[in-house]
Amino acid sequence: MFVANAVYVLPAFKELNDVASGILGDWQLNVIASLLGGTPLDVTSGANAAGLAGSFANLGQRPDLVPGVPVYLHKSGDRARYLNPSAFALPDAGQFGNLGRGAIRGPGIKNFDLSVVKNWLIHDHYRIQFRAEMFNAFNHPNFKAVDTNLSFDNITADDNFGKPLNPTFGVLNSTRGPREVQFGLKFSF
């Protein structure tokens, strides 16, 4: 995790005439940079391989992790595909999966917020401030949701036995929002 902010206040240029000082002086630039790692994800098998009783027995069971197969699809042609379904397998009957809880990480966050502020002093008691602010200034897509249910087919008489049936598994399906720009005007007295 890395979060930093910076504020730079430009000089007031009092040595210039009033018009030039009013235009060029009292500007402020602000930036906030946030680079965060992904949050833990719980990949579930969607099948009751362990043989637990009850109607909700298959909801929290995890799959086996297939050794040597990459979990993340960073370099695939489809940028929305994040997790590799081939990296997971249905556990043997009567067994729990070997994938630990939260062992898989979601996508990280890269965000830069910028603002430009201009201050005017009117007489000694009144101030006007203009603000232009950009949130996610570089419009970087920051994804927040990944479908983590494999929905393995656990019917032994079926040709799809042990294969994931969920076509949206590992797909990034929503973002934290695009660039937002806002302007503000404040009068202080």
Secondary structure, DSSP 4 states (H G I P E B T S, - for coil): -EEEEEEEEPP--TTS-HHHHHHHSSEEEEEEEEEEPPPEE--B--S-TT---STTTTSS---EEPTTS-SB-TTSS-TTB-B-GGGEEPPPTT---SPPTT-EE---EEEEEEEEEEEEEETTTEEEEEEEEEESTT----EEEE--B--B---TTSTTTTSB--TTTTBEEEES---EEEEEEEEE-
